[in-house]
Amino acid sequence: MTHALYTHKACGTRTAGLAELEAHIRVCPADRPQPEYLSAAETAKYVRAALKREFPGVKFSVTSKTFSGGASIDVRWVDGPTAKTVDDVINRYAGASFDGSIDMETCHDHWLLPDGTTKPASSPGTERSKGYLPAYKTGKPHPEARLVSFGAKYISSDRKFSPDFLRSVAEVVSKRYRQDPPEVGVSDYDGRGYFKEEGPAVTDFYPRFLSQRIYHVACGTPEGGEVADERW
């Protein structure tokens, strides 16, 4: 039995069926111009602007590095919004995603809008390699949108806690569990706060659990329980 062949005129790819052709066209880069490459340093400028726009009044340190294997951007701050909240913003400027189920990296392009925000543009995904990241290709969302490829594949975040912030969280959480709050130390290196690993507050299981719970609440993670819903 002879199957009809369908050809994508933009790149010459031939498929056995219309559905396969439509799936190919969704991810084929031949239908659009090549993206404009933005270096890690240029990308960092947009990351700084996005953080300033989303979290006014919070001081962030945004640094970029370029090395033989690629480039990276690091974002650091003290107290302020949770890491997850910040990650939701900065990951819009990352040039790649990683599929841990098959240990595979996939790059993607973005639409950069005039106000500095981004929209997903295209990605080959990983589903063809039995991964879980879907392929996609979107149309131009704004007449002045630019198709770009961000120079840093990944953007890391690092949130630190000040001693006063940890103490304030420890007071509330410890009162909830009717325990004395663990002692907060001050780092000689950078002045950040941390829970001391000695002393009566952390010598048995329950207070040690309390220290972990306080940390989760400060981080805003689900492990913090109902207290994690309170805003600090």
C-alpha positions as CSV (number, residue, x, y, z in Angstrom):
1,M,0.0,0.0,0.0
2,T,1.4,3.4,-1.0
3,H,1.2,6.2,1.5
4,A,0.9,9.8,0.3
5,L,3.9,12.0,1.0
6,Y,3.6,15.5,2.2
7,T,6.4,18.0,1.8
8,H,7.2,21.1,3.9
9,K,8.3,23.5,1.2
10,A,10.3,25.7,3.6
11,C,12.8,23.0,4.4
12,G,12.1,20.1,2.1
13,T,11.2,17.6,4.9
14,R,8.8,14.9,3.7
15,T,6.3,13.1,5.9
16,A,4.0,10.1,5.4
17,G,0.9,11.9,6.7
18,L,-0.7,15.3,7.2
19,A,-0.7,15.0,10.9
20,E,3.1,14.3,10.9
21,L,3.6,17.3,8.6
22,E,1.7,19.6,10.9
23,A,3.7,18.4,13.9
24,H,6.9,19.1,12.0
25,I,5.8,22.6,11.0
26,R,5.1,23.5,14.6
27,V,8.8,23.1,15.5
28,C,10.6,23.7,12.2
29,P,12.8,26.8,12.4
30,A,12.8,27.3,8.6
31,D,9.5,29.3,8.7
32,R,11.0,32.2,10.6
33,P,14.2,34.2,10.7
34,Q,17.1,33.2,12.8
35,P,16.9,34.5,16.4
36,E,19.1,37.4,17.6
37,Y,21.7,36.1,20.0
38,L,21.9,38.0,23.3
39,S,25.0,37.5,25.4
40,A,24.8,36.6,29.1
41,A,25.7,40.2,30.0
42,E,22.9,41.5,27.8
43,T,20.5,39.0,29.2
44,A,21.5,40.0,32.7
45,K,20.3,43.6,32.0
46,Y,16.8,42.3,31.2
47,V,16.9,40.1,34.3
48,R,17.7,43.1,36.5
49,A,14.9,45.1,34.9
50,A,12.4,42.3,35.4
51,L,13.4,41.9,39.1
52,K,13.1,45.6,39.7
53,R,9.7,45.6,38.0
54,E,8.4,42.6,39.9
55,F,10.0,43.3,43.3
56,P,10.3,47.0,43.8
57,G,12.5,48.0,46.8
58,V,14.3,44.6,47.0
59,K,18.1,44.7,46.3
60,F,19.3,42.0,44.0
61,S,22.8,41.1,42.9
62,V,22.8,39.9,39.3
63,T,26.1,38.7,37.8
64,S,27.0,37.0,34.6
65,K,29.9,34.8,33.6
66,T,31.2,33.5,30.3
67,F,33.4,30.4,30.1
68,S,34.5,27.9,27.5
69,G,31.5,25.7,27.9
70,G,28.9,28.5,27.9
71,A,27.6,31.2,30.2
72,S,25.7,31.6,33.4
73,I,23.8,34.2,35.4
74,D,23.6,34.2,39.2
75,V,21.0,36.1,41.2
76,R,21.5,36.7,45.0
77,W,19.5,38.6,47.6
78,V,18.8,38.8,51.3
79,D,15.3,38.1,52.9
80,G,12.7,39.5,50.5
81,P,10.6,37.2,48.2
82,T,11.0,33.4,48.2
83,A,13.3,31.6,45.9
84,K,10.4,30.1,44.0
85,T,8.8,33.4,43.4
86,V,12.0,34.8,42.0
87,D,12.7,31.7,39.9
88,D,9.3,32.1,38.3
89,V,10.5,35.5,37.0
90,I,14.2,34.9,36.1
91,N,13.6,31.6,34.3
92,R,11.7,33.5,31.6
93,Y,15.1,34.6,30.5
94,A,16.9,31.2,30.5
95,G,18.0,29.8,27.2
96,A,17.4,26.1,27.9
97,S,15.5,23.5,29.9
98,F,16.6,20.2,31.3
99,D,14.6,17.0,31.1
100,G,15.8,14.9,34.0
101,S,13.8,11.9,33.0
102,I,16.1,11.2,30.0
103,D,19.1,13.4,31.1
104,M,18.6,15.7,28.1
105,E,19.0,19.4,27.6
106,T,16.9,21.3,25.1
107,C,17.3,24.9,24.0
108,H,14.5,27.3,23.2
109,D,14.0,30.8,21.8
110,H,11.9,33.7,23.1
111,W,9.9,36.6,21.9
112,L,11.3,39.7,23.6
113,L,8.6,42.4,23.9
114,P,9.3,46.2,23.9
115,D,8.7,46.4,27.6
116,G,11.4,43.8,28.3
117,T,9.0,40.9,29.1
118,T,9.2,37.6,27.2
119,K,6.9,35.1,25.6
120,P,7.9,31.5,24.6
121,A,8.8,31.3,20.9
122,S,9.9,27.8,20.0
123,S,11.5,24.7,21.4
124,P,12.1,21.2,19.9
125,G,11.1,19.7,23.2
126,T,12.1,16.2,24.3
127,E,9.1,14.1,23.5
128,R,10.6,12.7,20.4
129,S,13.3,11.3,22.6
130,K,10.8,9.8,25.0
131,G,11.1,12.8,27.4
132,Y,8.3,14.9,28.8
133,L,9.0,18.4,27.5
134,P,6.6,19.2,24.6
135,A,7.7,20.9,21.4
136,Y,6.1,24.2,20.5
137,K,6.3,27.2,18.2
138,T,4.3,30.4,18.7
139,G,3.5,33.3,16.5
140,K,4.8,36.9,16.9
141,P,2.9,38.3,19.9
142,H,3.6,42.0,19.2
143,P,4.5,43.9,16.0
144,E,7.8,45.0,17.6
145,A,8.7,41.7,19.3
146,R,12.2,40.4,18.7
147,L,13.0,36.8,18.3
148,V,16.0,36.2,20.6
149,S,18.2,33.4,21.9
150,F,19.4,34.1,25.4
151,G,23.1,33.6,26.0
152,A,22.8,32.0,29.5
153,K,21.1,28.6,29.4
154,Y,20.4,28.6,33.1
155,I,19.9,31.2,35.8
156,S,20.6,30.3,39.4
157,S,19.1,31.9,42.5
158,D,20.5,32.1,46.0
159,R,18.5,33.7,48.8
160,K,20.2,34.4,52.1
161,F,18.6,35.2,55.5
162,S,19.6,38.0,57.8
163,P,19.9,37.2,61.5
164,D,16.9,39.5,62.4
165,F,14.7,37.8,59.8
166,L,15.5,34.3,61.1
167,R,14.9,35.4,64.6
168,S,11.5,36.8,63.7
169,V,10.5,33.6,62.0
170,A,11.9,31.5,64.8
171,E,9.8,33.4,67.4
172,V,6.5,32.7,65.7
173,V,7.1,29.1,64.7
174,S,8.6,28.2,68.1
175,K,5.6,29.7,69.9
176,R,3.3,27.6,67.7
177,Y,5.1,24.4,68.9
178,R,5.5,25.7,72.5
179,Q,9.3,25.5,72.4
180,D,12.2,27.8,73.0
181,P,13.5,29.2,69.6
182,P,16.9,27.9,68.5
183,E,19.9,30.3,68.7
184,V,20.7,32.3,65.6
185,G,24.3,32.9,64.8
186,V,25.9,35.5,62.6
187,S,28.3,34.5,59.9
188,D,31.8,36.0,60.1
189,Y,32.1,35.7,56.3
190,D,29.1,37.7,55.1
191,G,27.0,38.6,58.2
192,R,24.1,36.3,57.2
193,G,22.1,34.4,59.9
194,Y,22.1,30.7,60.5
195,F,21.0,28.3,63.2
196,K,23.7,27.2,65.5
197,E,24.3,23.4,65.7
198,E,25.0,23.3,69.4
199,G,23.4,24.3,72.6
200,P,20.2,23.2,74.4
201,A,17.9,24.2,71.6
202,V,19.1,21.6,69.2
203,T,20.3,18.7,71.4
204,D,17.4,16.3,70.9
205,F,15.1,15.3,68.0
206,Y,12.1,17.5,68.5
207,P,14.0,20.9,68.7
208,R,16.1,19.8,65.7
209,F,12.9,19.2,63.9
210,L,11.8,22.6,65.0
211,S,14.9,24.2,63.5
212,Q,14.2,22.5,60.2
213,R,10.6,23.6,60.3
214,I,11.6,27.2,60.9
215,Y,14.0,27.1,57.9
216,H,11.2,25.7,55.7
217,V,8.9,28.4,56.8
218,A,11.5,31.1,56.1
219,C,12.0,29.5,52.6
220,G,8.3,29.4,52.0
221,T,8.3,25.7,51.1
222,P,5.4,23.3,51.7
223,E,7.4,21.5,54.4
224,G,6.8,24.6,56.5
225,G,3.2,23.5,57.0
226,E,0.4,26.0,57.7
227,V,2.8,28.5,59.2
228,A,4.5,28.8,55.8
229,D,1.4,30.6,54.5
230,E,2.1,33.6,56.7
231,R,3.9,36.5,54.9
232,W,7.2,37.6,56.3
